[in-house]
Amino acid sequence: MGRQINFKVGIIGCGLIGLKRSKSLGSKGDLIACADTNIDNAKKIATSKKIKVFKNWKKLLDIKEIDIVIIATPHSQLSKILLEAYKKKKHILVEKPASKNLKEISKLISKIKNNRIKIRVAFNHRYHPSIIKAQEIIKSGIIGKPMYLRGRYGHGGRLNYEKEWRAKPSISGGGELIDQGSHLIDLSRLFLGEFNKINGFINTYFYKMSVEDNAFLTLKTHTNKIAFLHTSWTEWKNMFSFEIFCTFGKIDINGLGGSYGREQLTLYQMSKKMGIPRQEKWKFKLKDLSWKTEINEMYKDITYNRKVIPNLNDAYQSLKIINKIYKDSKYDHIS
């Protein structure tokens, strides 16, 4: 066996997500630099004196040894930093939604030409074990083909949530729809394909903010496959539910680990006589391993020079749907 190749990593944005990324680099990733406008956040991630700390992210990009840049900043900074990292010929893992709005990501995509530079959009929910298991079940054909799905995702925020950056449209680009809603949209595209009819409604029910705290969507493909989605900042008890209805059975996913409860998948398989279906259940570890699984896929993207999925087009398709809902609901933070 040959010597394992390690990738030198830099993280820009050292808040909660940046911290999670720093702890999930696996055996193939070596953190050598981090940057944050709040230098104390960067210092928390720099667990070794060998890790360089910057307040200015541009200084991090000047480090030639860095192979991969992880961008985990507020939405308004994502596309700007991504483009500069691309110019420096760094491979990039950028947190969803990859840009603040549809206009920004369209402009960004027009400037990306080099396919050898790998740009992965971090829709980490694709790498939860329940989602991976659901794909295996559907691919096997034992419950037929997907017909429609129903997804619910939400939490209850916290005190002074309306004062955080997610509540400021100039920074976030929107509220709960662009936040957790982008994950539901991405998973719906993963299982059903592209949507050509987009309907929805957003509203601010509880928080005194100019972005929405709830979003309700109905997305339809050209073959009439439907996704019913609800994402909420007034769920109060953290929850994730994703149900995929197929021609001969159903997949019921609940929980994401941590505060969202133990992740589990229940398969309901129709019998030939119908009636009560046969049930089989999988329970997964309480710890969320999706972050580590995702970065391992990034290492493979680079090692084998393969096409990256999810990529900027996946982010574009998600933002296209989000933009349509914002426009139809007459919220003033559309692109």
C-alpha positions in Angstrom: 0.0 0.0 0.0 1.2 3.5 -0.8 1.5 6.4 1.6 -1.7 8.1 2.5 -2.0 11.5 0.9 -3.1 14.2 3.4 -4.8 17.4 2.4 -3.9 20.7 3.9 -7.1 22.6 4.9 -7.9 26.2 5.7 -11.2 27.3 7.2 -12.8 30.7 6.7 -15.6 31.4 9.1 -15.0 29.9 12.6 -18.5 30.0 14.1 -20.5 27.0 15.0 -20.3 25.4 11.5 -16.6 26.2 11.1 -16.0 24.5 14.5 -17.9 21.4 13.4 -15.9 21.3 10.2 -12.6 21.5 12.1 -13.6 18.5 14.2 -14.7 16.5 11.2 -11.7 16.5 8.8 -10.9 12.8 9.3 -7.5 11.2 9.0 -6.9 12.7 5.5 -7.3 16.4 6.5 -4.8 18.6 8.3 -6.0 22.0 9.4 -3.1 24.5 9.0 -5.0 27.9 9.0 -8.2 29.5 10.0 -9.7 33.0 9.6 -12.5 34.9 11.2 -13.4 38.6 11.7 -13.8 37.6 15.4 -10.2 36.5 16.1 -11.3 34.7 19.3 -13.4 32.3 17.2 -10.4 31.5 15.0 -8.3 30.9 18.1 -10.8 28.4 19.5 -10.4 26.3 16.3 -6.6 26.6 16.3 -6.0 23.8 18.8 -2.2 23.7 17.9 0.4 26.5 17.7 1.2 25.2 14.2 -2.3 26.4 13.0 -2.1 29.9 11.6 -4.8 32.4 12.7 -6.0 35.4 10.7 -8.6 38.1 11.0 -8.3 38.8 7.2 -9.4 35.8 5.1 -7.4 37.0 2.1 -4.2 36.3 4.1 -5.3 32.7 4.5 -5.8 32.3 0.7 -2.2 33.5 0.2 -0.9 30.3 1.8 0.3 28.2 -1.1 0.3 24.9 0.8 -3.4 24.9 1.4 -5.2 22.4 -0.8 -8.8 22.9 0.3 -10.6 25.9 1.6 -13.8 25.5 3.7 -16.0 28.5 3.6 -18.4 28.7 6.5 -19.3 32.4 6.7 -22.7 34.2 6.7 -24.4 34.0 3.3 -23.4 37.5 2.1 -19.7 36.5 2.1 -19.9 33.1 0.5 -19.7 33.8 -3.2 -17.1 36.6 -2.8 -14.7 34.4 -0.9 -15.4 31.4 -3.1 -14.4 33.4 -6.2 -11.2 34.6 -4.7 -10.3 31.0 -3.5 -11.0 29.8 -7.0 -8.6 32.4 -8.5 -6.0 31.1 -6.0 -6.6 27.6 -7.5 -7.8 26.1 -4.2 -10.4 23.3 -4.0 -13.4 24.5 -2.2 -16.1 23.2 0.2 -18.7 26.0 0.6 -21.6 25.9 3.0 -25.0 25.9 1.5 -26.7 28.0 -0.1 -23.3 29.0 -1.7 -24.5 32.5 -2.4 -27.0 35.0 -0.8 -29.4 34.8 -3.7 -30.1 33.7 -7.3 -28.5 36.7 -8.9 -25.2 36.2 -7.0 -24.9 32.5 -7.8 -25.7 33.1 -11.5 -22.9 35.6 -11.7 -20.6 33.3 -9.8 -21.2 30.3 -12.1 -20.5 32.4 -15.2 -17.0 33.0 -13.9 -16.1 29.3 -13.0 -14.4 27.6 -16.0 -11.7 25.3 -14.6 -13.2 21.9 -13.9 -10.0 20.6 -12.3 -10.7 22.9 -9.4 -13.3 21.0 -7.3 -16.1 23.1 -5.8 -18.4 21.1 -3.6 -21.5 22.7 -2.0 -22.0 21.5 1.5 -25.5 20.0 1.6 -24.4 17.7 4.4 -27.9 16.2 4.9 -27.2 14.0 1.8 -24.6 12.2 3.9 -26.8 11.3 6.9 -26.9 7.5 7.1 -30.7 7.4 6.9 -30.6 9.3 3.6 -27.9 7.0 2.2 -29.9 4.0 3.3 -33.1 5.4 1.7 -31.2 5.7 -1.6 -30.0 2.1 -1.4 -33.6 0.9 -0.7 -35.0 2.8 -3.7 -32.2 1.7 -6.0 -32.9 -1.9 -5.0 -36.5 -1.6 -6.4 -38.1 -3.5 -3.6 -40.7 -0.8 -3.0 -41.0 0.4 -6.5 -40.5 4.0 -7.7 -41.0 7.3 -5.7 -44.4 8.9 -6.3 -44.2 11.8 -3.8 -42.6 12.9 -0.5 -43.3 14.9 2.6 -40.7 16.8 4.5 -40.8 18.8 7.7 -37.8 20.5 9.4 -37.7 23.0 12.2 -36.5 24.3 15.5 -37.7 27.0 17.9 -34.9 29.6 17.6 -33.7 31.2 20.9 -34.0 34.4 22.8 -33.0 37.4 20.6 -33.0 35.3 17.5 -34.3 38.3 15.6 -31.1 40.2 16.4 -28.8 37.5 14.8 -27.4 37.7 11.3 -29.9 35.2 9.9 -32.7 37.7 10.6 -30.9 40.4 8.5 -31.8 40.0 4.8 -28.8 42.0 3.6 -26.6 39.3 5.2 -28.7 36.2 5.0 -30.7 36.7 1.8 -33.8 35.4 3.6 -35.0 33.5 6.6 -36.0 29.9 7.4 -36.6 29.0 3.7 -33.0 29.7 2.7 -31.8 28.3 6.0 -33.2 24.8 6.7 -35.5 25.0 3.7 -32.6 24.7 1.3 -31.8 21.3 2.8 -35.4 20.0 2.3 -35.3 21.3 -1.3 -32.0 19.7 -2.0 -33.2 16.3 -0.6 -36.4 16.5 -2.6 -34.4 17.1 -5.8 -32.1 14.1 -4.9 -35.1 11.7 -4.7 -37.6 13.2 -7.2 -35.5 15.1 -9.7 -36.0 18.7 -11.1 -39.1 20.6 -10.3 -40.9 22.6 -13.0 -43.9 23.9 -11.0 -43.1 25.8 -7.8 -45.8 27.0 -5.4 -45.4 28.2 -1.9 -46.1 30.6 0.9 -43.8 32.2 3.5 -44.8 34.3 6.5 -43.4 35.7 9.7 -45.7 34.5 12.5 -43.8 35.0 15.7 -40.4 36.8 15.5 -40.2 40.5 14.9 -38.0 40.4 11.9 -38.1 41.2 8.2 -37.4 37.6 7.1 -39.8 34.7 7.3 -40.0 32.2 10.2 -42.1 29.7 8.3 -42.2 28.4 4.7 -44.7 26.0 3.0 -43.9 24.6 -0.4 -45.5 22.3 -3.0 -43.0 21.3 -5.8 -44.0 19.3 -8.8 -41.9 17.6 -11.5 -42.9 17.3 -15.1 -44.1 13.7 -14.3 -46.3 15.0 -11.5 -44.1 13.8 -8.6 -44.8 16.0 -5.7 -42.8 17.3 -2.7 -44.8 18.7 0.2 -42.4 20.7 2.4 -42.7 22.8 5.6 -39.8 24.4 7.4 -40.2 26.4 10.6 -38.5 28.5 13.2 -41.6 28.0 15.4 -41.4 24.3 15.7 -40.3 24.8 19.4 -39.1 21.2 19.7 -36.3 20.5 17.2 -37.6 18.0 14.6 -36.8 16.4 11.2 -39.2 14.2 9.3 -38.8 13.0 5.7 -41.2 10.5 4.2 -40.8 9.0 0.7 -43.9 7.3 -0.7 -43.2 4.7 -3.4 -45.5 2.5 -5.5 -45.0 -0.6 -3.2 -44.0 1.0 0.2 -42.9 3.9 2.2 -39.6 5.1 3.8 -40.1 7.1 7.0 -37.0 9.0 8.3 -37.0 10.7 11.7 -34.3 12.6 13.6 -30.8 13.8 12.7 -29.0 13.0 15.9 -28.2 15.4 18.7 -31.0 17.7 19.7 -33.1 16.4 16.7 -33.4 13.0 18.3 -31.9 9.7 17.4 -31.8 9.2 13.6 -33.8 6.3 12.4 -35.4 4.9 9.3 -38.5 2.7 9.1 -39.3 0.8 5.9 -42.9 -0.1 5.3 -43.1 -2.7 2.5 -46.5 -3.6 1.0 -47.5 -7.2 0.9 -49.2 -8.8 -2.2 -52.5 -8.9 -0.3 -51.9 -5.3 0.9 -53.3 -4.7 4.4 -50.7 -4.1 7.2 -47.3 -3.7 5.6 -44.1 -5.5 6.7 -41.9 -3.2 8.8 -38.2 -3.0 9.2 -36.3 -0.4 11.2 -32.8 0.9 11.3 -31.4 3.1 14.2 -28.3 5.0 13.7 -25.7 6.5 16.1 -26.7 9.6 18.0 -23.5 11.4 16.9 -23.9 13.2 13.5 -21.3 11.7 11.2 -22.5 13.5 8.0 -19.9 16.2 8.2 -17.0 13.6 8.2 -18.7 11.5 5.4 -19.1 14.6 3.3 -15.5 15.8 3.5 -14.3 12.3 2.7 -16.3 12.5 -0.5 -14.4 15.8 -1.2 -11.1 14.0 -0.8 -12.3 11.4 -3.4 -13.4 14.2 -5.7 -9.8 15.5 -5.8 -7.9 12.2 -5.7 -9.9 10.7 -8.6 -10.6 14.0 -10.5 -14.3 13.1 -10.6 -17.4 15.2 -11.1 -18.5 16.9 -7.9 -22.0 16.4 -6.7 -23.6 18.4 -5.1 -22.1 21.3 -7.0 -22.9 24.9 -7.8 -25.6 23.9 -10.2 -27.4 22.1 -7.3 -27.1 25.3 -5.3 -28.5 27.3 -8.3 -31.5 25.0 -8.6 -32.2 25.3 -4.9 -31.9 29.1 -5.0 -34.1 29.3 -8.1 -36.9 27.7 -6.2 -36.3 29.9 -3.1 -36.3 33.0 -5.3 -39.6 32.1 -6.8 -41.3 31.6 -3.4 -39.9 34.9 -2.1 -41.1 36.7 -5.2 -44.6 35.1 -5.1 -44.9 35.9 -1.3 -43.8 39.5 -2.0 -41.0 39.6 0.5 -38.5 42.4 -0.1 -35.3 40.3 0.1 -35.7 38.6 -3.3 -32.7 38.9 -5.7 
